[in-house]
Amino acid sequence: MALWMEKGSEPLTETEKADLEAIAAIKESSAFELKEKGNQYVKMGKNHYSEAVDCYTRAINQNALTDSDTSILFSNRALVNLLLGNFRRALNDANDALKLQPSNIKAIYRAAKASLSLNLLDEAQDYCQMGLHLDPNNEELKKLDNQIGVKILENEKHEAEVSKAVADAKELVSAMENRDLKIGKAMYRELTGLKKPVLDKTNILHWPVLLLYAEVMSSDFIEDFCETDMFSDHLDMVFAEDQPLSWDVENNYKREFIELYYDAGSGPRLSKEKLLCYLLEGTAAASNGVGSGDEEKDAVEDLKQNTGSPKWIKVNERRTLHDVLKESKFIIPEIPVFYVVSKKSSFYSKFKDGKWAPPSV
């Protein structure tokens, strides 16, 4: 029987030829019926997309249509896979369609759409250019090509921002290493946010500095404390005579009564890798996953393991910020934190005797 003849063999009789022609006609008719049924399922909406894919697949598997018609089947299945979010399958189907008919504009458009969804922007642009070469007035391809061009520019801008953020962070790490500064885990993030030091063009560090009034746990924030500035200059501005502290009803926190301290028991210094992660927080590099890992978990573990009593070191106001930060006992909690106390306050002796500790310790 012709039905059982091996592929490639020639029929020997007119009957066998007739049988093969009849079988081919049946398969061709079935393929067209499945194609139309698939089209109907697409029109019925997303609840029927999987049935449409099945119909197109069965039609393709008939191997009964011309290359042109089979290309349309692959292109149709590419469309449904796009609608289902199966972008890799959609791209494969579109490419199979183009192998059979390179001028299939719908397959080219769907290949471009799938590539865009897969963030294969160069490939998506190539497909658009291929289609516009065949059909220069195709508005859908023009619109998609423009969309891809915008996306490419956005990616290039983002990559440039990531590269700059990483370069700036590495430059900061190097500057801190050269100064032998020791950076530890963050404290009082609720007060400081993601403020970070800045290295200017003359290679001078500018720090955000938190002044914490230990007695009442109120704070002041110095946005830009240049490392070459002396403490006395900034304190003169913070404690100006005409700007009394609103909570200091006893007027204890006048300039002449103020002393600054830092905590020499604030825990271990960050590794170079963790320091880089901290400096990249809030940048395009952080959103891009650069420097990500278990840093947050590690910081929590560090906090659990290093909860010793604070060790207060008095700051010499006639020294620069740089001189104080590089002291061997100062572990900077990401940004410098200095505790402000008044010699005139009753709290002063409690603080000096080590009977007070920050809430986080």
N, C-alpha and C positions, 0 to 999 in steps of 0.2 A: 504494500500500500504506500501511496505517496506520502501519507501522513507520517510514516516511520522512516522516511529517507533521511540519510545523514546530510547535514548542512554542507553545501558546496557541490553535492552530487547532482548530475543532470538527470531529469526524468527520461525514462526510456520509451515511454509510449504516450500517445495522445491522451489516454485516460489519466495517466499520472500527471501530465501537464494540466489537465482540466481540474484534477483534484487540488493541485497546488494553487492554482488560480482561485479556486473556490475558497480554500482556506485563507489565502491572502486577503480576499475580499471581505471575508467574515471578520478577520482580525482588524482590517482597516476600518470597517464599519463600527466595530466595537471600540476602537481607539477614539474615533470621532464622537461616539456617544458618550464615552467616559470624559472626554474633553468638555463637551457641552454640559454634562452633569456637574463637572468640577466648577465650571463657570457659574452655574446656578447656585452652587453651595457658597461661592464667594459672595454673590449678591445677597444671600440670606444672612450674612453677618458673621461676626467672630465666633459664635457658638458652632459654626459649621466649617470653620477653616481646616480643621484636621481632616474632615471628610473630603474637602476639596483637594488637599494634598494627596490623599489616598487615591482619588480618581485620576489625578494627573500622573501619579506614579504608575498606576495600572495601565494607563494609556501609553506611557513611554515604554513600558515593558512588553507591549504588544509587538514592538519592532516592526510595525507595519506601515508607518507613514514616511513621507519624504523628509529629507533633512530640514527643509524649510518649516514643515508642519511640526516636526519633533522639536525644533528650536523654539517654536511658540509654546509648546508644552513645558519645556524647561523654564522659559521666561515666565509663564503663568505660575509655575510652582515657586519660582523665585519671589514673585509678588506676594504669594500667601506666606512664605517663610519670613519675608520682611514684616508683614502685618503681625505675625506671631512673635516677632523679635528673635527669630532664629537667623541672625545676620550672617554667620559663617555658612550655613546651609544655603541661604539666599545667594551669597556670592558664588558658591560652587555651582548652583543651578544656572545663574546668569552666565558664568564662564562656559558651562556645557552648551548653553544656547548659542553662544558666540562661536564656539568651535564648529557648530553645524551651519551657522549663518552669521558671518562677521558683521553684516549690515543690519542686524536686528537692533533697532534703535531703543526699543523698550528694554531689551536685555542689557544694553549698554547703560541706560539710565538706572536700572535696578542694581547693576554691578556697582555703579558709582554711589548709590544710596547705601548699599550694604557696606561698602568700603568706608564711607563716612561714619556710619554707625559703629564700625570696628576701629575707628580712629586711624585708619590707613589712608591718611590724607593725600599723600603723593599718588597713591594708586587711584584714589577717587578722582583726583584732578586729571590724571591720565585718561580715565574712562570718559570724563566730560569732554576733554579735548578730542578724543576719538569720535564721540558722537557729534560734536559740533563741526568736525571736519566733513562728516557725512551729511549733516543737516544743519547748516549754519544759522538757520532761523528758528531752531527749536527753542521755544521760550522756557520750557521746563528745564532743559539742560543748561541754558544760560543762567537761570535763577539758581540752580544747584551749584553751578560752577562758581558763581559769586559767593554763595554761602560757604563753600569749601575754601575759597580764597580768604575770606574773613577768619575762618577757623584756623587756617595756617598762620596768618598774621598774629592771631591771639596766642597760639602755641609758641611762636617764635618770641613774642613779648614775654610770655610766662617763663620760657626757658632762660631768657636773658635775665629776668628777675631772680630766678632760682640761682643762676650762676653768680650773680652779683651778691646775693644774700650769703651764699656759701663762702665766696671770696672775702666778703666783709667780716663774716664770723671767724674765719681762719686767721684773718689779720688781727682781729681782736684777741683771739687766743694767743697768738704769737706775741702781741704787745704785753699781755698779762704775764706770759712766761718770762719775757725779757725783764720784766719788773719784779719777778719772783713773787707775784701776788697769788694768794691761795683763796680759791673760790669754793664755798661750801653750799649746802642745801639752802633753799629759799626759806625766808621767814616773812610773815606778814604780807603774803601775796594779796590778801584782801585790801591792803592799804597801798601797795606799790604797783599792782597789776603786772604787766609785762615790760616795765621800764628796764632799759638796758644801758650800759655805758656806750659812748660814741668816741671813736678815734678820729680826730680832725686831721686836716691836711698837713699839719705840722707835727704829726705823731704825738699829740697830747691827748690824754684821756679825759673825757668829761663824764662825770658820774651823776646819776640820780641818787640822792642821799635822803634816808628817812631819819628824822629826829623823833624819838619816841619819849614822851613824858611818862616815865615809869609810874609815878605816883597816881596818875589818873588814866593811864593808857590812852591818852590823846596823842596826836601827832602833828608834825609839820613836815612838809615835803619840799626839798630843794631840788628843782628840776635839773639844774646844771651847776654842778660843783666841780670846777676845773681842778685837776690833780695838782696844779701848781699854786692854787689858792690856799691861804692860811685859814684855819678855822675861825680865828678871831674876826676876820672880815665878814664872813657870813653870819656869825652870831650877832655882830653889831647890827646887821640889817634885820635879822629875825626878831631881836629883842629891842627894837627901837622904842624910845621913851613914849612916843605918841601912839604905840600899838600894843597896849597891854593884852595879855591873854584873857579871853572871856571867862574862863573857868577859875582863874587865879584870884579869888575874892580877897585873899589875905595879902595879895601883892608880894608873894614870896619869890616869884620868878622874874626878878629884875636882872638886868645884864650882869651886874657885879656879883650876884649870888649863884650864877649858873656854873655847873660843871658837866662835862661830857664823859661818858664811859662807853667802852665796847665790851662785848662778851667774848672772852677768850676760850670759853668752853662750849662753843656752838657746834661741835661735831667735826667730822673728817672733811677734807677737801674733795672736790669732785675730780674724777678722772678727766683726762683731756677729751675723751669721747662724750662724756656727760656734759662737760662744759660747752662743747660745740652744740650739742642738742639744745641746751638752755638758750644759747645765743641765737639759735635758729627758730625758737618758738615765736609764733605769730607772723612768720615770714612766708613768702611763696615756697621756699624750700621745705618748710615744715608741712605745708598742705600737700606738697608733692611727695611726702614720705621720706625725704632726706634726713638722715640722722635719727629716724624713729626706731623704737625698740621697747625695752622694758624699763626705760628710765624712770617712769612714774612709780612703778612697783619697787624699783631699787631705792628710790628716794624715801618711800614709806619704810622700807626695811632699815635704811640708814637712821631714820628718825627713831625707830623702835630701839635700835641698838646704841644710840648715843643720846641718852637723856640725863646726862650728868648735871650737877649744879653749875650755875653760871660762875664765871671767874671774871670779876670786873677789873678792867684796866682803864685808868684815867687817861684822857686825851690831853696832851699839851697843846693849848690853843695857838701857841706861837709857831707851831709846825704846820707844814702843808699837808693836804689830804694824802698826797703820794707818800710822804714820810710815814704817816700813821698806817696806811694800808699795807705797806711792805713790812711792818713789824712782824716778827716771827710768830707771835701768838695770835695774830689776827686772821681768822678764817672768815672771809667776807661772805655773808649769807646771800649770795648772788648780787645784791647791791648793798652798799654799806649801810648799816643800822647803828645809830648812836643813841644811847639812853641819856636823857636830860634829867638832871636832879638839881634841886636848890639847897644850898648850904643852910638856908634860913628855915626850911621846912622841917617839921617833925619827922617826916618820912625819911629824911637824909640819913639818920643814924641806922634806921632799919635797913636801908639799902646798903650802906657801907659795911654793916655787920653780916651781910650775906643772908639776911632773913627774908629777902624778897626775890622772886624769880619770875621771869616772863611766863604768861599763861601757857605757852607752847612747850615749855620745858617740863 
